[in-house]
Amino acid sequence: MPINQNKTLEFRDLGLMDYLPAFEYQENLMKSIIDLKLKNRDRTDGIYEETPNYFLFVEHPHVYTLGKSGGEHNMLANEEKLKQINATFVKTNRGGDITYHGFGQIVGYPILDLDNFKSDIHLYMRNLEEVIIRVIAEYGLKGERSEGETGVWLDVGKPYARKICAMGVKTSKWVTMHGFALNVNTDMKYFEYIIPCGIKDKTATSLQRELEREFSPEEVEEVKDKIKKHFSEVFGAEFI
């Protein structure tokens, strides 16, 4: 089916949004792309429509999300504790185990038709990691991959290895949803109530903790701009 690859990204910053409405927002975009792909597949007139790609930023209130391959034993807080810390717990359909989303964290949800780029989920995940590795390098931090542990880490192979960006995605018909969560001004005490990503011997960290300073709202926007810049470079894409 000879369809041109569309490498433009429609950008939307959703601001502060609860997890479930943002999840539904993603699902609707994903479904619209899949529906168009199926329509193209079934056409007989040789006229095919380009599939769109979207890139979302969002910030979630305190929430713990458990991926489909995760174990509930990695959630250390009971219902009463969740109420005390004003957090919620949601089972979701992304890959990976348990993670935390909250204030001061930049969450990115690329809703891409990988047929517009390369239909390779392993490559997609490594490219997502590469984007964040390049971003934090601009702040003097050496981000690394940890074999078998998706995301971006600092000091891999050392006793004090720590994750600065968690990742988990879902794909259907080569369309992606979910994405990454980069800790910027994140309140790290919320990670004490989980075994992050189900990995017992490692901790989480943030730009604020590593650089020993809080990022102003303007600086947070700068981080977002850097993410967009490096995403464009790594994926050969253009934001519109």
C-alpha atoms as one frame of an Amber mdcrd trajectory, in Angstrom:
protein
   0.000   0.000   0.000   2.000   3.014  -1.286   1.381   5.663   1.359   3.738
   8.582   1.857   5.392   8.764   5.252   4.146  11.742   7.252   6.878  12.902
   9.625   5.057  15.933  11.019   3.923  16.013  14.643   0.884  17.916  15.812
   1.911  19.316  19.201  -0.476  19.807  22.116   0.390  20.786  25.686  -2.509
  19.589  27.834  -1.264  21.310  31.001  -2.395  19.791  34.304  -4.772  16.886
  33.699  -5.857  13.852  35.718  -4.475  10.563  34.474  -7.711   8.939  33.277
  -8.931  11.865  31.113  -5.452  12.041  29.569  -5.554   8.293  28.981  -8.907
   8.634  27.205  -7.546  11.568  25.184  -4.653   9.399  23.992  -6.910   6.466
  23.208  -9.158   8.626  21.044  -6.181   9.903  19.035  -4.792   6.391  18.697
  -8.159   5.055  17.521  -8.501   7.827  14.938  -5.125   6.882  13.436  -5.898
   3.154  13.456  -9.298   3.768  11.854  -7.617   5.728   9.070  -5.038   2.982
   8.551  -7.800   0.387   8.222  -9.691   2.651   5.828  -6.554   3.001   3.699
  -6.007  -0.736   3.749  -9.495  -1.385   2.416  -9.476   1.235  -0.348  -9.611
   0.089  -3.923  -9.381   3.446  -5.698  -5.672   3.974  -5.067  -6.307   7.155
  -3.049  -4.718   6.971   0.388  -4.706   9.493   3.212  -1.624  10.267   5.264
  -1.901   9.219   8.885  -1.240  11.979  11.447   1.141  11.890  14.408   0.653
  13.704  17.712   2.946  14.719  20.538   1.410  15.561  23.914   2.871  17.106
  27.034   0.919  16.780  30.264   1.397  17.062  34.010  -0.555  14.702  36.256
  -1.622  15.111  39.882  -0.170  12.406  42.160  -0.933   9.008  40.636   0.634
   5.561  40.594   0.106   3.569  37.419   0.649  -0.158  37.045   1.511  -1.545
  33.626   0.025  -4.761  32.283   3.196  -6.736  33.064   3.542  -5.302  36.573
   2.865  -6.766  39.985   0.623  -5.144  42.587   3.132  -6.152  45.286   5.300
  -3.291  43.994   2.667  -0.851  45.308   3.711  -0.391  48.940   0.995   2.057
  50.034  -2.428   0.798  51.009  -5.705   2.609  50.317  -5.526   4.601  53.530
  -1.974   5.741  52.824  -2.936   6.805  49.313  -5.616   9.043  50.780  -3.123
  10.562  53.238  -0.697  11.478  50.452  -3.504  12.597  48.113  -2.613  10.051
  45.445  -4.537   7.577  43.303  -3.710   4.139  41.901  -4.609   3.116  38.342
  -4.068  -0.075  36.345  -3.267   0.808  32.764  -2.472  -0.899  29.468   1.099
   0.237  28.839   4.099  -2.029  29.112   6.305  -1.997  32.189   5.621  -2.195
  35.890   4.638   0.486  38.409   5.584   4.131  38.193   4.658   7.472  39.686
   3.395  10.612  37.982   3.015  13.907  39.761   3.580  17.624  39.960   6.931
  18.843  38.686   7.248  16.008  36.173   7.188  16.378  32.397   5.146  13.577
  30.862   5.371  13.120  27.104   2.917  11.043  25.092   3.915  10.575  21.431
   0.946   9.161  19.521   2.772   8.059  16.385   2.065   5.848  13.431   5.400
   4.045  13.365   4.758   3.198   9.712   5.569   6.887   9.190   8.979   6.313
  10.770  10.109   2.706  11.217   7.938  -0.200  12.327  10.321  -1.359  15.034
   9.237  -1.074  18.676  12.718  -1.849  20.017  14.175   0.965  17.923  11.351
   3.259  19.004  12.141   2.710  22.685  15.873   3.227  22.152  15.118   6.434
  20.244  12.904   7.694  23.084  15.781   7.038  25.474  18.167   8.835  23.133
  15.973  11.941  23.167  16.120  12.197  26.964  19.834  11.320  27.070  20.495
  14.292  24.782  18.221  16.589  26.779  19.841  15.963  30.152  23.305  16.175
  28.575  22.534  19.863  28.055  22.417  20.098  31.869  25.721  18.308  32.332
  24.232  14.909  33.203  25.331  11.670  31.575  22.211   9.655  30.895  22.638
   5.974  30.160  20.681   2.863  29.249  20.548  -0.055  31.666  20.312  -3.424
  29.924  16.885  -4.958  30.366  15.607  -1.872  32.242  13.873   0.589  29.942
  14.317   4.292  30.653  17.177   6.700  31.254  19.531   6.160  34.170  22.493
   7.806  35.873  25.572   5.893  37.078  24.572   2.549  35.587  26.486  -0.355
  37.090  27.178   1.464  40.350  25.488   0.866  43.726  23.835   4.288  43.507
  22.386   3.893  39.988  19.172   5.882  39.702  16.458   6.462  37.117  15.654
   9.993  35.997  13.147   9.133  33.268  10.685   6.228  33.209   9.187   4.899
  29.977   6.361   2.582  29.016   4.312   2.350  25.838   1.523   0.456  24.126
   1.303  -0.166  20.388  -1.546  -1.365  18.217  -1.316  -1.631  14.419   2.071
   0.115  14.855   0.419   3.133  16.510   1.904   4.175  19.855   0.494   5.658
  23.050   1.881   6.408  26.530   5.535   7.434  26.564   7.981   8.923  29.067
   8.039  10.748  32.409  11.043  12.998  33.089  11.492  14.042  36.706  12.253
  17.764  36.916  10.959  19.326  40.158   9.323  16.070  41.232   8.731  15.444
  44.945  10.871  12.328  45.302   9.259  11.164  48.538   6.397   9.763  46.455
   8.743   7.112  45.080   9.129   5.728  48.609   5.667   4.180  48.360   6.494
   1.933  45.405   9.239  -0.300  44.101   9.820   1.846  40.991   9.420  -0.244
  37.834   9.650  -3.308  40.070  13.414  -2.875  40.541  14.275  -3.190  44.215
  17.911  -2.118  44.357  17.682   1.171  42.462  16.186   4.567  43.181  14.701
   7.443  41.238  16.081  10.943  40.889  15.243  14.295  39.268  16.911  17.218
  37.575  16.244  19.243  40.713  17.962  16.689  42.942  20.938  16.181  40.643
  21.543  19.880  39.989  20.568  20.927  43.531  18.221  23.666  42.410  14.553
  24.082  41.599  13.605  24.800  38.001  11.500  27.911  37.492   8.345  27.667
  35.317  10.317  29.330  32.529  13.094  26.753  32.873  10.580  23.908  32.783
   9.337  25.295  29.467  12.952  25.335  28.285  13.254  21.635  29.131  10.115
  20.971  27.085  11.596  22.911  24.161  14.770  20.834  24.384  12.717  17.632
  24.364  10.919  18.789  21.216  14.198  19.800  19.578  15.906  16.481  20.233
  12.777  14.489  19.380  12.760  16.214  15.992  16.424  15.388  15.451  16.286
  11.751  16.590  13.079  10.901  14.742  13.638  13.134  11.703  10.296  14.759
  12.482   8.892  18.278  12.332   6.540  19.851  14.872   3.551  21.773  13.524
